Amino acid sequence: MPLDDLPPTLLAVLAVYAAMSAATFVAYGLDKSHARRGKRRINETTLHLLALLGGWPGALLAMPVFRHKRRKTSFVAVLWLIALAHGGAWISLLNRCD
């Protein structure tokens, strides 16, 4: 389906996902850079909030790219719960549209 055929509201939501994913990806990169240099880090709560606000695709992509936050089980579990919640919400929303 071409982007021109999408409803404006859906297009806006997808744009928010893209922007938040980009911002989250950059935040993970900055946090990794700060970790290497011994500088002040980005709070894990902030990283989770970015993911919750739509940046979870960027977070999932950033983890292997920057090799960051992959070993902290509790952090990864929360991120996957956020992603699953978003997926569940989309499935529920799309099922209502049928």
Residue pairs with C-beta under 8 A, 6 or more apart in sequence:
3 11
6 14
16 54
17 54
17 55
17 57
19 54
20 50
20 53
20 54
20 55
20 58
21 54
21 55
21 56
21 57
21 58
21 59
21 61
22 58
23 50
23 55
23 58
24 47
24 50
24 51
24 55
24 56
24 58
24 59
24 62
25 55
25 58
25 59
25 61
25 62
25 65
27 42
27 46
27 47
27 50
27 55
28 47
28 58
28 59
28 62
28 63
28 66
28 68
28 69
29 62
29 65
29 66
30 42
31 41
31 42
31 47
31 68
31 69
32 66
32 67
32 68
33 39
34 40
34 41
34 42
35 41
35 68
44 75
47 59
47 69
47 75
48 75
48 78
48 79
48 82
50 58
50 59
51 58
51 59
51 79
51 82
51 83
52 82
54 86
56 79
56 82
56 83
56 86
57 83
59 79
60 79
60 83
62 68
63 69
63 70
63 76
63 79
64 70
69 75
69 76
69 79
70 76
